[in-house]
């Protein structure tokens, strides 16, 4: 049966909204459903003229050829039940993406940390070098004015999420692996189980190239199972592509690129932080391996890249306070991002509003979270955002108390309104404010603080 009309359940996610755009460009009639709450993807869906209705079983009728569902919505969701009753073919989001991705020269950007920035950067560099890629990114990329590219070449850059082992649906030709550190404890119940998902992925026979950051202990472990020998990058002296001479120059990061000990050139990024320099080095290495553009042009493109939404994104200034937002929701991401801000602003007062994402992650990595805020002068702790979890054994108040056993700088504020009251009263004491976490509450604090 020829598929013409597709409905997407949970269409406002960055992944599903991106898939909807790619399908529409390919000539499909696409619509979808989601919650009524305003979400960051609303604008890209509106610009693509993709209709979104609130969740309702009546959205499903026999004029649909296929229903794609976000994996966040189980079989008993009313629209999925109605699809079954009408015998409409259902496919999960990662399966649907795989159907587009696998026949192409798929470039999988994966790993625990740095996926969004690295995949957007990779797509931008390929586009700049004339490769005209398709891309699907897990956040808004301001220079694209959306989260996808709809190019005409065989290249398809995919930010590849490991949660629920979505990796198993993808057969890439090239892989950029940034890091492997246990996350998503609600699905992966141990470090070994988490790493096994990457081991199995890297063993896929479709893979022709792997570029991997061997500064990372987890990466060094899982690449032993790889189908092909990896090309390595990092700051370690054994890496095939090495980062050296890292420094800050104003609000830019500068570093030297070495290939097999040969100096290639200096790269100047508009993104701050050593972690972003490593992201850029990984992109450089993969582009070089693929033969996309000259080294000079790749470096030029990296310097022109401006980042993605909510990844250490500068949002504005209120009074003397610079405001950033960041998606960091793992202890390592929190620590590395705050350290980057401290390195960038060594003598200024730095405040953080933090909202932890899911009870299971907060509980599993509780001790590590407690030690992650030593770079900042003050931490305001929002209530835990449960997302797919209704309750847990840990409370945000517990986290604030634990932070205070290490850095003595935390205060439990709970709600958005109370957090804003504290900021309005005392934010003049901060020069830099970063609102951090994977929930919309964090984003709302930053936006309302700037508008008040």
ZAMARGU-4260 file (C-alpha; in steps of 0.2 Angstrom, whole numbers, plus 5000, padded with zeros to 4 digits):
<rodrens>
0) 5000/5000/5000 | 5007/5017/4996 | 5008/5028/5011 | 5002/5046/5008 | 4994/5053/5024
5) 5003/5051/5041 | 4998/5056/5059 | 5012/5058/5072 | 5007/5056/5090 | 5018/5067/5101
10) 5023/5078/5086 | 5030/5093/5097 | 5046/5084/5102 | 5061/5090/5093 | 5064/5073/5085
15) 5046/5070/5080 | 5044/5088/5074 | 5060/5086/5063 | 5053/5070/5056 | 5037/5078/5052
20) 5046/5092/5042 | 5057/5079/5033 | 5042/5068/5028 | 5032/5084/5022 | 5047/5089/5010
25) 5046/5071/5003 | 5028/5074/4998 | 5018/5066/5012 | 5003/5074/5020 | 5008/5075/5038
30) 4998/5080/5054 | 5000/5077/5072 | 4994/5078/5090 | 5001/5084/5106 | 4998/5093/5122
35) 4991/5111/5121 | 5005/5118/5131 | 5016/5130/5121 | 5032/5121/5117 | 5048/5127/5108
40) 5044/5117/5092 | 5028/5126/5089 | 5035/5139/5078 | 5044/5126/5066 | 5029/5116/5064
45) 5018/5132/5060 | 5031/5138/5048 | 5030/5121/5039 | 5011/5122/5039 | 5009/5106/5049
50) 4993/5105/5058 | 4993/5100/5077 | 4978/5095/5087 | 4976/5091/5105 | 4977/5073/5110
55) 4960/5064/5106 | 4956/5047/5099 | 4945/5056/5086 | 4961/5062/5078 | 4963/5045/5071
60) 4951/5040/5056 | 4952/5028/5042 | 4959/5041/5030 | 4976/5039/5038 | 4988/5027/5030
65) 5001/5027/5044 | 5003/5032/5063 | 5020/5036/5069 | 5021/5037/5088 | 5034/5045/5100
70) 5041/5031/5111 | 5035/5041/5126 | 5017/5036/5123 | 5012/5018/5127 | 5000/5006/5119
75) 4986/5011/5130 | 4987/5029/5124 | 4969/5033/5116 | 4976/5037/5099 | 4986/5021/5098
80) 4971/5011/5104 | 4960/5019/5091 | 4974/5016/5077 | 4973/4997/5082 | 4954/4997/5081
85) 4955/5004/5064 | 4970/4993/5059 | 4980/5007/5054 | 4999/5003/5053 | 5009/5010/5068
90) 5027/5013/5068 | 5038/5020/5082 | 5048/5036/5079 | 5065/5028/5079 | 5059/5015/5066
95) 5052/5028/5055 | 5068/5038/5056 | 5078/5023/5052 | 5067/5020/5036 | 5073/5037/5030
100) 5091/5036/5037 | 5097/5018/5033 | 5097/5019/5014 | 5107/5035/5014 | 5125/5039/5019
105) 5119/5040/5037 | 5131/5049/5049 | 5126/5045/5067 | 5132/5057/5080 | 5130/5048/5097
110) 5136/5048/5115 | 5130/5053/5132 | 5136/5071/5131 | 5138/5083/5116 | 5126/5075/5104
115) 5116/5090/5100 | 5130/5103/5097 | 5141/5090/5088 | 5127/5085/5076 | 5122/5103/5072
120) 5140/5108/5070 | 5142/5093/5058 | 5127/5097/5048 | 5133/5116/5047 | 5150/5111/5041
125) 5144/5099/5028 | 5132/5112/5022 | 5145/5126/5021 | 5157/5114/5012 | 5144/5111/4998
130) 5139/5094/5003 | 5120/5098/5005 | 5115/5086/5019 | 5099/5080/5026 | 5100/5083/5045
135) 5089/5080/5060 | 5094/5088/5076 | 5087/5087/5094 | 5086/5106/5096 | 5083/5122/5087
140) 5098/5128/5077 | 5097/5147/5075 | 5107/5147/5059 | 5095/5135/5051 | 5080/5143/5059
145) 5073/5126/5062 | 5080/5109/5068 | 5082/5100/5051 | 5091/5102/5034 | 5082/5095/5019
150) 5097/5094/5007 | 5098/5083/4991 | 5114/5074/4994 | 5116/5056/5001 | 5122/5063/5018
155) 5110/5062/5032 | 5117/5068/5049 | 5106/5061/5064 | 5108/5066/5082 | 5106/5048/5088
160) 5098/5045/5105 | 5102/5030/5115 | 5087/5031/5127 | 5077/5015/5126 | 5091/5008/5115
165) 5085/5017/5100 | 5102/5014/5093 | 5096/4997/5087 | 5085/5004/5073 | 5100/5013/5064
170) 5112/5007/5052 | 5124/5022/5049 | 5139/5022/5037 | 5149/5034/5049 | 5148/5037/5068
175) 5154/5051/5078 | 5155/5045/5096 | 5158/5059/5109 | 5156/5050/5126 | 5149/5035/5135
180) 5144/5037/5153 | 5129/5029/5162 | 5113/5038/5160 | 5094/5035/5159 | 5094/5023/5174
185) 5075/5021/5172 | 5079/5010/5156 | 5097/5005/5158 | 5099/4997/5175 | 5118/4997/5176
190) 5133/5004/5168 | 5136/4988/5159 | 5119/4987/5152 | 5121/5005/5146 | 5138/5002/5138
195) 5131/4986/5130 | 5119/4996/5119 | 5134/5006/5112 | 5144/4990/5110 | 5130/4982/5100
200) 5128/4998/5089 | 5146/4999/5085 | 5146/4981/5079 | 5133/4985/5065 | 5140/4979/5048
205) 5134/4995/5039 | 5148/5006/5048 | 5162/5011/5037 | 5170/5024/5048 | 5170/5027/5067
210) 5177/5043/5074 | 5178/5042/5093 | 5184/5053/5108 | 5197/5042/5117 | 5199/5055/5131
215) 5183/5046/5138 | 5185/5030/5147 | 5168/5023/5142 | 5172/5026/5124 | 5189/5017/5125
220) 5179/5002/5132 | 5165/5001/5119 | 5176/5004/5104 | 5184/4987/5107 | 5168/4979/5100
225) 5168/4990/5085 | 5165/4983/5067 | 5180/4994/5060 | 5195/5001/5069 | 5191/5019/5076
230) 5199/5035/5071 | 5202/5044/5088 | 5202/5062/5094 | 5205/5070/5110 | 5218/5079/5121
235) 5228/5063/5124 | 5245/5061/5115 | 5240/5045/5106 | 5224/5052/5098 | 5225/5053/5079
240) 5217/5070/5079 | 5223/5080/5095 | 5218/5096/5103 | 5232/5107/5109 | 5235/5125/5116
245) 5217/5128/5122 | 5214/5145/5128 | 5200/5159/5129 | 5201/5174/5119 | 5187/5186/5124
250) 5171/5176/5123 | 5179/5164/5110 | 5188/5147/5112 | 5204/5145/5102 | 5214/5129/5100
255) 5226/5120/5089 | 5222/5105/5078 | 5236/5091/5076 | 5233/5076/5064 | 5246/5062/5068
260) 5257/5075/5077 | 5256/5087/5062 | 5250/5104/5065 | 5235/5108/5054 | 5230/5125/5060
265) 5221/5135/5074 | 5202/5135/5076 | 5193/5149/5084 | 5175/5145/5090 | 5161/5156/5095
270) 5157/5143/5108 | 5165/5144/5126 | 5172/5129/5135 | 5185/5115/5132 | 5170/5103/5129
275) 5165/5112/5114 | 5182/5113/5107 | 5182/5094/5108 | 5165/5093/5100 | 5173/5104/5086
280) 5188/5093/5085 | 5177/5077/5083 | 5168/5086/5068 | 5184/5091/5060 | 5191/5073/5061
285) 5175/5065/5054 | 5174/5078/5040 | 5193/5075/5036 | 5190/5057/5036 | 5176/5058/5024
290) 5185/5070/5013 | 5172/5084/5014 | 5180/5101/5010 | 5198/5106/5013 | 5205/5108/5031
295) 5205/5127/5029 | 5187/5127/5024 | 5181/5115/5038 | 5190/5126/5051 | 5182/5142/5043
300) 5165/5133/5045 | 5168/5128/5063 | 5172/5146/5067 | 5156/5152/5059 | 5145/5140/5069
305) 5135/5149/5082 | 5128/5134/5092 | 5111/5128/5096 | 5096/5133/5107 | 5098/5129/5126
310) 5116/5123/5125 | 5125/5136/5135 | 5115/5148/5125 | 5116/5167/5129 | 5098/5174/5131
315) 5101/5192/5136 | 5106/5204/5150 | 5096/5211/5164 | 5105/5225/5173 | 5122/5219/5174
320) 5117/5200/5174 | 5121/5190/5159 | 5108/5176/5157 | 5112/5159/5149 | 5102/5143/5147
325) 5108/5126/5146 | 5101/5108/5144 | 5113/5100/5156 | 5104/5086/5166 | 5118/5074/5170
330) 5131/5077/5184 | 5145/5078/5172 | 5136/5090/5160 | 5132/5101/5175 | 5150/5101/5181
335) 5159/5103/5164 | 5147/5117/5159 | 5148/5127/5175 | 5167/5125/5175 | 5167/5132/5157
340) 5157/5147/5163 | 5169/5149/5178 | 5184/5149/5167 | 5176/5162/5155 | 5171/5173/5170
345) 5184/5170/5183 | 5181/5185/5194 | 5163/5187/5192 | 5149/5181/5203 | 5140/5166/5195
350) 5123/5160/5200 | 5114/5144/5194 | 5096/5139/5194 | 5095/5120/5192 | 5080/5109/5189
355) 5084/5091/5190 | 5076/5079/5177 | 5068/5063/5183 | 5067/5056/5200 | 5077/5040/5195
360) 5092/5050/5188 | 5092/5062/5203 | 5092/5047/5215 | 5105/5036/5205 | 5117/5050/5203
365) 5113/5060/5219 | 5131/5060/5226 | 5138/5066/5209 | 5125/5080/5207 | 5129/5086/5225
370) 5147/5088/5220 | 5144/5097/5203 | 5141/5115/5209 | 5157/5120/5216 | 5161/5132/5202
375) 5147/5143/5206 | 5143/5156/5220 | 5125/5152/5222 | 5113/5138/5217 | 5094/5139/5217
380) 5086/5122/5216 | 5069/5120/5208 | 5057/5105/5211 | 5062/5089/5202 | 5054/5088/5185
385) 5047/5070/5184 | 5043/5069/5166 | 5038/5051/5163 | 5039/5047/5182 | 5025/5052/5193
390) 5035/5052/5210 | 5052/5046/5217 | 5061/5043/5233 | 5071/5059/5233 | 5066/5077/5234
395) 5074/5093/5227 | 5076/5099/5245 | 5087/5084/5248 | 5098/5089/5234 | 5100/5106/5240
400) 5105/5100/5257 | 5117/5088/5249 | 5125/5102/5238 | 5128/5112/5254 | 5138/5098/5262
405) 5151/5101/5248 | 5150/5119/5242 | 5138/5127/5255 | 5130/5138/5241 | 5112/5130/5238
410) 5095/5135/5242 | 5079/5125/5238 | 5067/5137/5230 | 5055/5124/5222 | 5043/5134/5211
415) 5046/5145/5196 | 5037/5160/5205 | 5047/5158/5221 | 5063/5156/5211 | 5059/5172/5202
420) 5056/5181/5219 | 5073/5177/5225 | 5081/5182/5208 | 5072/5198/5208 | 5077/5202/5226
425) 5095/5197/5225 | 5100/5194/5207 | 5110/5211/5207 | 5122/5201/5217 | 5126/5190/5202
430) 5136/5195/5186 | 5131/5179/5177 | 5116/5168/5179 | 5114/5151/5170 | 5097/5142/5171
435) 5101/5123/5169 | 5091/5107/5166 | 5080/5098/5154 | 5063/5104/5159 | 5053/5119/5152
440) 5053/5126/5170 | 5071/5130/5168 | 5068/5139/5152 | 5053/5149/5159 | 5063/5155/5174
445) 5076/5163/5162 | 5063/5170/5150 | 5052/5178/5164 | 5067/5184/5173 | 5073/5194/5158
450) 5055/5200/5154 | 5051/5206/5172
</rodrens>
